[in-house]
Amino acid sequence: MDPQLASTLLYSTIAGIATLGGVYLIFLNEEWTRKNSIFFLSFSGGVVLTVAFTHLLPEAFSINPHSFGVVLATIIVYYIVEHSIAIHTCKEDECEVHPMGVPAFIGITAHSLIDGLVIGVSFEADFTMGFITAIAVILHKFPVGITITSILVHSGFRRNKIVALGWMVALATVAGALGAYVFVKSVEQDILGLLLAFSAGSFIYIGASDLLPETHKNMNRLNIMLVLAGVVLVYLIAHLTGGH
């Protein structure tokens, strides 16, 4: 098997498993999961933003200097889509808007497809970038699993259906990654730069709009420490894998 395909498949599958971890943990201990999910958000927020600014953006600009506009466009499109269907990675009982189950499921599934695409595109650039990006995706997929499960429970879905829909969200990440592997193989370097810029814009929006703002709802110094720990983790992984 092609090493790039193997890596893409492995890490997108782990990301899917992380999503399912959030799904099943809600059913095992909903009170503990809701109480401590904020700490997962803090840590993953630090990782996601650091990957975007220290790896995805520099690589995108080095490949295609004209890719900056794609970053801005991605952030704007994310905002419009998310604002339209009110999907936020937050605790359901603290959301000001409670989206219905089906729109929430569609929005989060599309988000998971994009996460898979980001993984596939990053591995096309080089292994270190793919690995670091995959770690960032994996870390924020656990809160995604918690989110979609909370929304579906709140919307009155039965447990069996919630689990089935959770699996679909998880598999969407794998599907997106494999789709990117097939598609990106044939694109020119300039297009790859634009795709990396899209990936960076996705991470910036997720980190700055969805993850970190939620930490302000729990004024705990541990949140700050976990954000910084996420930043350090990215630099440590890059150093150990020989990346920049």
C-alpha distance (Angstrom), angle and dihedral (degrees) to the residues before:
residue distance angle dihedral
M1 . . .
D2 3.80 . .
P3 3.85 107.1 .
Q4 3.80 91.2 -134.0
L5 3.80 91.1 52.7
A6 3.80 90.7 46.7
S7 3.81 91.5 51.8
T8 3.81 92.8 45.3
L9 3.80 91.7 49.7
L10 3.81 94.5 44.0
Y11 3.79 98.3 49.9
S12 3.79 96.4 39.4
T13 3.81 87.6 52.3
I14 3.81 90.8 51.2
A15 3.82 88.1 50.6
G16 3.78 88.9 52.8
I17 3.80 90.4 49.8
A18 3.81 89.4 51.5
T19 3.81 88.5 55.5
L20 3.79 90.7 51.0
G21 3.80 88.7 48.7
G22 3.79 88.8 62.5
V23 3.81 91.0 45.9
Y24 3.80 96.4 52.1
L25 3.79 95.5 38.5
I26 3.79 90.4 61.2
F27 3.79 89.0 59.8
L28 3.81 93.7 44.4
N29 3.81 97.5 49.8
E30 3.78 114.8 -7.3
E31 3.82 95.8 173.7
W32 3.84 94.2 53.2
T33 3.80 92.6 43.7
R34 3.79 94.2 51.4
K35 3.81 92.1 44.9
N36 3.81 95.7 51.3
S37 3.81 103.5 31.1
I38 3.81 89.7 93.6
F39 3.79 89.9 70.1
F40 3.80 91.6 55.4
L41 3.80 88.0 52.0
S42 3.81 92.2 52.1
F43 3.79 94.4 51.1
S44 3.81 95.4 43.5
G45 3.81 90.8 46.4
G46 3.80 90.7 59.4
V47 3.79 91.6 47.2
V48 3.81 96.1 46.8
L49 3.82 95.5 49.7
T50 3.79 93.8 44.4
V51 3.80 92.3 51.3
A52 3.80 90.3 49.5
F53 3.82 96.6 50.1
T54 3.80 101.3 35.1
H55 3.81 102.1 36.8
L56 3.80 117.8 10.7
L57 3.82 98.2 42.9
P58 3.83 97.3 44.5
E59 3.79 91.6 47.1
A60 3.80 92.7 46.7
F61 3.81 92.7 51.2
S62 3.80 93.1 45.0
I63 3.81 90.3 54.6
N64 3.79 96.9 38.9
P65 3.85 119.0 12.2
H66 3.82 89.5 -166.1
S67 3.80 95.0 61.9
F68 3.81 97.2 95.0
G69 3.81 92.8 92.4
V70 3.80 90.1 57.8
V71 3.81 90.3 59.9
L72 3.80 92.0 54.7
A73 3.81 92.8 43.0
T74 3.80 91.0 51.1
I75 3.79 92.2 52.1
I76 3.82 91.7 48.6
V77 3.81 93.3 47.7
Y78 3.82 91.3 48.1
Y79 3.79 89.4 51.6
I80 3.80 93.9 49.5
V81 3.80 93.8 47.3
E82 3.79 94.9 43.5
H83 3.79 93.7 44.4
S84 3.80 90.2 49.8
I85 3.80 95.4 55.1
A86 3.84 97.8 25.4
I87 3.80 96.8 -128.2
H88 3.80 112.7 165.7
T89 3.77 132.2 163.9
C90 3.78 94.9 -122.7
K91 3.75 143.2 111.1
E92 3.77 108.3 -73.1
D93 3.82 95.0 -132.0
E94 3.82 90.7 54.8
C95 3.80 98.4 48.1
E96 3.77 114.0 108.0
V97 3.81 90.6 -148.9
H98 3.79 121.8 43.9
P99 3.80 110.0 -155.3
M100 3.78 118.6 -154.0
G101 3.77 118.0 -102.5
V102 3.80 100.3 -107.0
P103 3.84 97.6 48.8
A104 3.80 89.1 45.1
F105 3.79 91.4 50.8
I106 3.81 92.1 49.1
G107 3.80 92.4 48.4
I108 3.80 95.6 47.6
T109 3.81 92.3 44.3
A110 3.80 89.9 53.6
H111 3.80 88.1 48.4
S112 3.81 89.7 53.1
L113 3.80 91.1 51.1
I114 3.80 88.7 54.3
D115 3.81 90.7 48.6
G116 3.79 88.5 55.2
L117 3.79 90.6 48.0
V118 3.81 89.8 52.6
I119 3.81 90.8 53.0
G120 3.81 92.7 49.1
V121 3.80 93.9 47.0
S122 3.80 92.6 48.3
F123 3.80 94.1 51.9
E124 3.80 88.2 51.5
A125 3.82 88.3 60.1
D126 3.83 95.3 50.2
F127 3.79 140.3 -49.8
T128 3.81 96.9 -101.6
M129 3.78 93.1 53.2
G130 3.79 90.9 44.3
F131 3.80 92.1 50.1
I132 3.81 95.1 47.5
T133 3.80 91.9 45.2
A134 3.80 91.3 48.6
I135 3.82 90.1 52.6
A136 3.81 89.5 52.7
V137 3.80 91.3 50.3
I138 3.80 93.2 45.7
L139 3.80 92.6 51.9
H140 3.79 95.0 53.6
K141 3.81 95.3 41.9
F142 3.81 91.9 74.0
P143 3.84 92.1 63.5
V144 3.81 88.2 45.2
G145 3.81 89.4 58.2
I146 3.80 89.8 50.2
T147 3.81 91.1 48.1
I148 3.80 98.9 50.8
T149 3.80 91.9 44.4
S150 3.80 92.4 50.0
I151 3.79 91.5 49.5
L152 3.79 93.8 48.2
V153 3.81 92.8 46.7
H154 3.80 89.2 49.7
S155 3.82 89.5 49.1
G156 3.80 91.9 56.1
F157 3.81 100.7 -107.6
R158 3.79 117.1 156.1
R159 3.79 119.6 -111.2
N160 3.83 95.9 -111.0
K161 3.79 91.7 52.2
I162 3.81 92.3 45.8
V163 3.80 90.8 53.3
A164 3.82 91.1 48.0
L165 3.81 91.5 50.5
G166 3.80 89.8 46.0
W167 3.79 89.4 56.2
M168 3.80 89.7 51.1
V169 3.81 90.7 53.2
A170 3.81 89.9 49.0
L171 3.81 94.2 48.1
A172 3.81 90.4 48.7
T173 3.82 88.3 70.2
V174 3.80 91.2 55.0
A175 3.80 91.4 45.7
G176 3.80 91.8 50.9
A177 3.81 92.2 49.2
L178 3.81 93.8 49.2
G179 3.79 90.8 45.5
A180 3.79 89.8 52.7
Y181 3.81 90.9 49.0
V182 3.80 91.5 55.3
F183 3.81 95.4 41.8
V184 3.81 101.5 39.6
K185 3.80 92.8 51.1
S186 3.80 89.7 73.9
V187 3.82 100.9 41.8
E188 3.79 126.8 102.4
Q189 3.81 122.4 -111.7
D190 3.81 93.0 -104.5
I191 3.80 90.0 57.2
L192 3.80 90.6 47.1
G193 3.81 87.7 56.2
L194 3.79 90.3 53.6
L195 3.81 91.1 48.7
L196 3.80 90.8 51.4
A197 3.82 88.6 49.8
F198 3.80 88.2 52.4
S199 3.81 88.8 50.9
A200 3.81 90.5 50.4
G201 3.80 91.8 49.3
S202 3.81 89.9 50.6
F203 3.79 92.5 52.2
I204 3.81 93.7 44.9
Y205 3.79 91.5 52.6
I206 3.81 94.3 44.8
G207 3.79 92.7 48.1
A208 3.80 99.2 40.7
S209 3.80 99.5 36.0
D210 3.80 106.6 29.7
L211 3.79 110.8 21.7
L212 3.81 111.5 33.9
P213 3.84 97.4 39.1
E214 3.81 89.0 59.0
T215 3.80 90.6 59.2
H216 3.82 89.7 66.0
K217 3.80 88.2 68.3
N218 3.80 88.7 67.9
M219 3.81 110.8 47.6
N220 3.78 98.0 -155.1
R221 3.79 125.3 139.0
L222 3.78 87.9 -140.5
N223 3.82 87.5 72.8
I224 3.81 90.1 61.6
M225 3.79 91.7 47.9
L226 3.80 91.6 49.7
V227 3.81 93.2 49.5
L228 3.81 89.3 51.8
A229 3.80 90.1 45.5
G230 3.80 88.6 55.4
V231 3.80 90.3 52.5
V232 3.81 92.0 49.3
L233 3.79 91.6 47.5
V234 3.81 92.3 59.0
Y235 3.80 92.6 50.1
L236 3.81 90.8 46.1
I237 3.80 93.2 50.7
A238 3.81 91.2 47.2
H239 3.81 90.3 51.2
L240 3.80 94.2 47.6
T241 3.81 93.5 47.4
G242 3.80 93.9 45.4
G243 3.80 94.3 -111.9
H244 3.80 128.5 140.7
